[in-house]
Amino acid sequence: MMHSNRQGRILVVDESPEVRNMLARQILGPLGYQVAIAATGTEAIEKALKFSPDLIIASLMLSGLSGKDLLVALRSQGMEMPILVTAEEGREADAIQAFRLGACDYLVKPLRETEVISALERALNQVQLRQEREQLSQQLANKNQQLQRRVRELSTLYGIGKVVTSITNQGRLFAKLMEGCLYVTEANMGWMALQDEMTEQLILRAQKNLPANFMAQMHKPWNDGVSSLIMLSGEALILNSAGLSQSRLSSICNAVLIVPIKVRKQAIGVIGVARKKARPFIDRDEALLEAVADYASISLINTRLFQQLEAKADRLQEQIDQSEKGNNPRDKSLATPSQNLDSIYSNLKRVLQECEDPKIKMALNEIAKEVAAFGKRHGRS
């Protein structure tokens, strides 16, 4: 309740010095309220704009700008604090008009201390309750926004998972991964660099919204001054303005998040995102980007295995076609073409046994099923 912690600001507006003195010094001041006083409506408006009172006690019988005019003027300034109006007995008609203009209560002069305190605390408690309701409504709205954001993030990750298992074209796949990275982290730009198997250099393989001078490095060695450290440590890194001073990235952004792409706990590349504004990335952004990096790892394994499978299938089909045409009827390898698929299948099983990542294992199982199905379609006795 208000009386347990009185720090409210009260503006007293009355034409009578005695009333102003009684309210300010004898009633409100001793109770701990901060009090400002005004003798006219014009002075009251000036004080209200500077003092920002929580409540106003105003006489309806002010000279010049009347109490009713004061109500209208305050509301026109967007000031919505409660206003208690006071008047001599017999001025009920004026009080009704004041209520219509937004007054919250009416006190009859001569004022009594208990009535003033009761009306004042009732009005301030109503304000407090309204503020609490507004705060709760705002908190609920914020929670709803956060929940909707989380649902969209999960939907995005689910969509990336579907793409990983359904698209074998690496260009399209990388483009989808980049879109997902920017969405889940609310970043402005992103890139993916993969380690070349021969030179072990990082090569820029995909990007989204990088400036032209950075885009020119597509399919060329990538050195931002940070990614090489990620490759060595195998850990994600968040950098803000100060930490970026020694990196080339400082010229295009003020916040960076880079995570490794791993296969069997070994870094084979990095995914990075950046923001132009100095809004730091947080742990949740890191967790979401790591999830995308896991999908990138799965996609790279999938693509590599599919390419191997397609190459084997093309060779097998060529041998089968030659066998059917009688070009090489004595070739023993054509008698049992499924043996080549058996080799691929055995390698997949071995990788499955060694793999610890459940997402990668699930993707490899799908590939194993495809290999088995292909063998059934093309195997010869």
C-alpha positions in Angstrom: 0.0 0.0 0.0 1.1 3.6 -0.6 1.2 4.6 3.1 4.0 2.1 3.8 6.5 3.8 1.4 5.5 7.4 0.7 7.8 8.8 -1.9 5.1 10.2 -4.2 5.1 13.8 -5.6 2.0 15.9 -5.0 1.1 19.2 -6.6 -1.3 21.4 -4.5 -3.1 24.1 -6.5 -5.4 26.4 -4.5 -6.2 30.1 -4.4 -6.1 30.1 -0.5 -2.6 30.4 1.2 -4.2 28.8 4.3 -5.3 25.7 2.3 -2.0 25.4 0.5 -0.2 25.6 3.8 -2.4 23.1 5.5 -2.1 20.5 2.7 1.6 20.9 2.1 3.0 21.5 5.6 0.5 20.0 8.0 -0.8 16.9 6.1 1.3 15.8 3.2 4.8 16.9 4.2 4.8 15.0 7.5 3.6 11.9 5.8 6.7 11.8 3.6 5.3 13.1 0.3 7.2 15.6 -1.9 5.0 18.6 -2.3 4.9 21.5 -4.7 2.4 24.4 -4.5 0.8 26.7 -7.0 -1.7 29.6 -6.6 -3.1 29.8 -10.1 -3.9 27.5 -13.0 -1.1 29.0 -15.2 1.5 28.5 -12.4 0.1 24.9 -11.9 0.7 24.0 -15.5 4.3 25.2 -15.3 4.9 23.4 -12.1 3.3 20.2 -13.4 5.6 20.2 -16.5 8.7 20.6 -14.3 7.8 18.7 -11.2 6.0 15.7 -12.9 3.7 15.0 -10.0 2.1 11.6 -9.3 -1.1 13.4 -8.2 -2.6 16.9 -8.2 -5.0 18.4 -5.7 -6.7 21.4 -7.4 -9.4 23.8 -6.4 -12.2 24.4 -8.9 -12.5 28.0 -7.8 -9.1 29.3 -9.1 -9.0 32.8 -10.5 -8.1 33.3 -14.1 -7.6 29.8 -15.5 -10.3 27.8 -13.6 -9.9 24.3 -12.1 -11.9 22.9 -15.0 -9.7 24.7 -17.5 -6.7 23.3 -15.7 -8.0 19.8 -16.2 -8.4 20.3 -19.9 -5.0 22.0 -20.2 -3.2 19.1 -18.4 -4.9 16.4 -20.4 -4.0 18.3 -23.6 -0.3 18.1 -22.5 -0.6 14.3 -22.3 -0.5 14.3 -18.5 -2.6 11.5 -17.1 -1.9 11.7 -13.4 -5.0 11.5 -11.1 -6.5 14.8 -10.1 -8.5 15.4 -6.9 -10.7 18.5 -7.1 -11.8 20.6 -4.2 -14.7 23.1 -3.8 -17.0 24.7 -1.3 -20.2 22.9 -0.4 -23.0 23.5 -3.0 -20.7 23.3 -6.0 -21.7 19.7 -6.9 -22.6 20.7 -10.5 -19.0 21.9 -11.0 -17.7 18.7 -9.5 -19.8 16.6 -12.0 -18.3 18.6 -14.9 -14.8 18.0 -13.4 -15.5 14.2 -13.3 -16.4 14.4 -16.9 -13.1 16.1 -17.7 -11.1 13.4 -15.9 -11.0 14.2 -12.2 -10.8 11.1 -10.0 -12.4 12.4 -6.8 -14.0 15.4 -5.2 -13.4 16.9 -1.7 -15.6 19.4 0.0 -14.1 22.4 1.8 -13.3 22.9 4.5 -10.9 20.0 4.0 -10.5 17.4 6.7 -7.2 15.6 7.1 -8.6 12.1 7.2 -10.7 12.6 4.1 -7.7 14.1 2.2 -5.4 11.2 3.2 -8.1 8.6 2.4 -8.9 10.1 -1.1 -5.2 10.6 -1.9 -4.1 7.1 -1.0 -7.1 5.6 -2.8 -6.2 7.5 -6.0 -2.5 6.6 -5.7 -3.2 3.0 -5.0 -5.4 2.9 -8.2 -2.4 4.4 -10.1 -0.1 1.8 -8.6 -2.4 -1.1 -9.6 -2.8 0.3 -13.1 0.9 0.6 -13.5 1.4 -3.0 -12.2 -1.2 -4.2 -14.7 0.6 -2.4 -17.5 3.9 -3.8 -16.4 2.5 -7.3 -16.3 0.9 -6.8 -19.7 4.2 -5.6 -21.1 6.0 -8.5 -19.6 3.5 -10.9 -21.1 3.8 -9.3 -24.5 7.6 -9.6 -24.2 7.4 -13.2 -23.3 5.1 -13.9 -26.2 7.5 -12.2 -28.5 10.4 -14.3 -27.1 8.3 -17.5 -27.5 7.4 -16.6 -31.1 11.0 -16.0 -31.8 12.0 -19.3 -30.3 9.4 -21.1 -32.4 10.7 -19.4 -35.5 14.3 -20.4 -34.6 13.3 -24.0 -34.1 11.3 -24.0 -37.3 14.4 -22.6 -39.1 16.7 -25.2 -37.7 14.1 -27.9 -38.6 14.0 -26.5 -42.1 17.8 -26.6 -42.4 17.7 -30.2 -41.2 15.3 -31.1 -44.0 17.4 -29.3 -46.6 20.5 -31.1 -45.4 18.9 -34.5 -46.0 17.2 -33.6 -49.3 19.6 -31.4 -51.3 22.9 -32.7 -52.6 23.7 -29.6 -54.7 26.4 -27.9 -52.6 25.8 -24.4 -53.9 22.1 -24.5 -53.0 22.9 -26.1 -49.7 25.4 -23.5 -48.6 23.0 -20.7 -49.6 20.3 -22.2 -47.3 22.8 -22.6 -44.5 23.8 -18.9 -44.8 20.2 -17.7 -44.7 19.6 -19.8 -41.6 22.7 -18.4 -39.9 21.7 -14.8 -40.4 18.1 -15.5 -39.3 18.7 -17.3 -36.1 21.5 -14.9 -34.9 19.9 -11.7 -36.3 23.2 -10.9 -38.0 23.7 -8.7 -41.1 26.3 -10.8 -42.9 27.8 -14.3 -42.8 30.4 -16.6 -44.4 31.6 -20.2 -44.4 35.2 -21.2 -45.0 36.3 -24.8 -45.4 39.8 -26.3 -45.1 41.4 -27.5 -48.3 42.4 -31.1 -48.0 45.7 -30.6 -49.9 46.9 -27.2 -48.6 45.0 -27.1 -45.3 44.2 -23.5 -46.0 40.7 -22.1 -45.3 38.9 -21.4 -48.6 35.8 -19.1 -48.7 33.0 -21.3 -50.0 29.8 -19.3 -49.2 28.8 -15.9 -48.0 25.8 -13.6 -47.5 25.9 -9.8 -47.7 29.6 -9.4 -47.4 31.1 -6.2 -49.0 32.3 -6.5 -52.6 36.0 -6.6 -51.6 35.3 -9.6 -49.4 33.1 -11.3 -51.9 36.0 -11.2 -54.4 37.7 -13.8 -52.2 35.1 -16.5 -53.1 36.8 -19.9 -53.6 40.1 -18.3 -52.6 42.1 -18.5 -49.4 40.3 -16.8 -46.5 42.3 -15.0 -43.7 40.3 -12.7 -41.4 42.8 -12.9 -38.6 40.4 -14.8 -36.4 39.3 -18.0 -38.1 42.7 -19.7 -38.0 42.5 -19.4 -34.2 39.1 -21.1 -34.2 40.6 -24.0 -36.3 43.4 -24.5 -33.8 41.2 -24.3 -30.6 38.1 -25.9 -32.0 36.0 -23.5 -29.9 33.6 -20.7 -30.8 34.6 -17.1 -30.3 32.6 -13.9 -29.8 34.3 -10.6 -30.5 33.1 -7.0 -30.1 34.5 -3.7 -31.2 37.6 -3.6 -29.1 38.5 -7.3 -29.8 38.2 -6.8 -33.5 40.8 -4.0 -33.8 43.5 -6.4 -35.1 41.2 -8.2 -37.6 40.3 -7.3 -41.1 36.7 -7.7 -40.1 36.8 -4.5 -38.0 36.3 -2.5 -41.2 32.9 -4.0 -41.9 31.3 -4.8 -38.5 31.3 -4.2 -34.8 30.3 -7.6 -33.5 31.4 -11.1 -34.7 30.6 -14.7 -33.8 32.6 -17.5 -35.4 32.1 -21.3 -34.7 34.0 -24.3 -36.0 32.5 -26.9 -38.3 33.6 -30.3 -36.9 33.8 -33.9 -38.2 34.8 -36.4 -35.6 35.8 -33.6 -33.2 38.2 -32.2 -35.8 37.6 -28.7 -37.2 37.3 -28.7 -41.0 36.0 -25.2 -41.4 34.2 -22.2 -39.8 30.9 -20.4 -40.0 31.0 -16.7 -39.1 28.3 -14.0 -38.7 28.6 -10.3 -38.0 26.6 -7.3 -37.1 27.3 -3.8 -38.3 26.0 -2.2 -35.1 27.8 -2.7 -31.8 25.2 -5.2 -30.5 27.2 -8.0 -28.9 26.3 -11.7 -29.7 25.2 -13.7 -26.7 25.5 -17.4 -25.6 22.2 -18.2 -27.2 23.4 -16.9 -30.5 26.4 -19.1 -30.1 24.3 -22.2 -29.4 22.1 -21.6 -32.4 25.0 -21.0 -34.8 26.7 -24.2 -33.5 23.5 -26.1 -34.3 23.7 -24.8 -37.9 27.4 -25.7 -38.0 26.4 -29.3 -37.0 24.1 -29.4 -40.0 26.9 -28.0 -42.2 29.0 -30.9 -41.0 26.3 -33.4 -41.8 25.8 -31.8 -45.2 29.5 -32.0 -46.1 29.6 -35.7 -45.1 26.4 -36.3 -47.1 27.6 -34.5 -50.2 31.0 -36.3 -50.1 29.3 -39.8 -49.7 26.7 -39.1 -52.4 29.4 -38.0 -54.8 31.3 -41.2 -54.1 28.2 -43.2 -54.5 27.3 -41.5 -57.7 30.7 -42.1 -59.1 30.6 -45.8 -58.2 27.1 -46.1 -59.6 28.2 -44.5 -62.9 31.1 -46.9 -63.2 28.9 -49.8 -62.4 26.2 -48.8 -64.8 28.9 -48.4 -67.5 30.2 -51.9 -66.8 26.7 -53.3 -66.9 26.0 -51.6 -70.2 29.2 -53.0 -71.7 28.4 -56.4 -70.3 24.9 -56.4 -71.9 26.4 -55.4 -75.2 28.9 -58.2 -75.0 31.9 -55.8 -75.0 33.6 -57.6 -72.1 31.6 -60.8 -71.3 34.5 -62.4 -69.3 35.0 -59.5 -66.9 34.5 -61.1 -63.5 33.8 -57.7 -61.9 30.6 -57.4 -64.0 29.3 -60.7 -62.7 28.9 -59.4 -59.3 28.6 -55.6 -59.4 27.0 -55.5 -56.0 30.4 -56.3 -54.5 31.4 -52.7 -55.2 28.3 -51.5 -53.4 29.1 -53.9 -50.5 32.4 -52.1 -50.1 30.6 -48.7 -49.8 28.0 -50.1 -47.4 30.8 -51.6 -45.2 32.6 -48.3 -45.1 29.3 -46.6 -44.0 28.8 -49.1 -41.3 32.3 -48.6 -40.0 31.9 -44.8 -39.9 28.5 -45.2 -38.1 30.2 -47.3 -35.4 32.9 -44.6 -34.9 30.6 -41.6 -35.1 29.4 -40.1 -31.8 27.2 -37.3 -33.1 23.5 -38.4 -33.2 22.7 -35.9 -36.0 25.5 -37.2 -38.2 24.6 -40.9 -37.4 21.0 -40.2 -38.5 22.1 -38.7 -41.8 24.6 -41.6 -42.4 21.8 -44.2 -41.7 19.7 -42.5 -44.5 22.6 -42.8 -46.9 23.2 -46.4 -45.9 19.5 -47.1 -46.8 20.0 -45.4 -50.2 23.1 -47.6 -50.9 21.1 -50.8 -49.9 18.2 -49.8 -52.2 20.5 -49.0 -55.1 22.2 -52.4 -54.7 18.8 -54.1 -54.8 17.9 -52.2 -58.0 21.1 -52.8 -59.9 22.6 -56.0 -58.3 23.1 -59.0 -60.7 23.6 -62.6 -59.7 
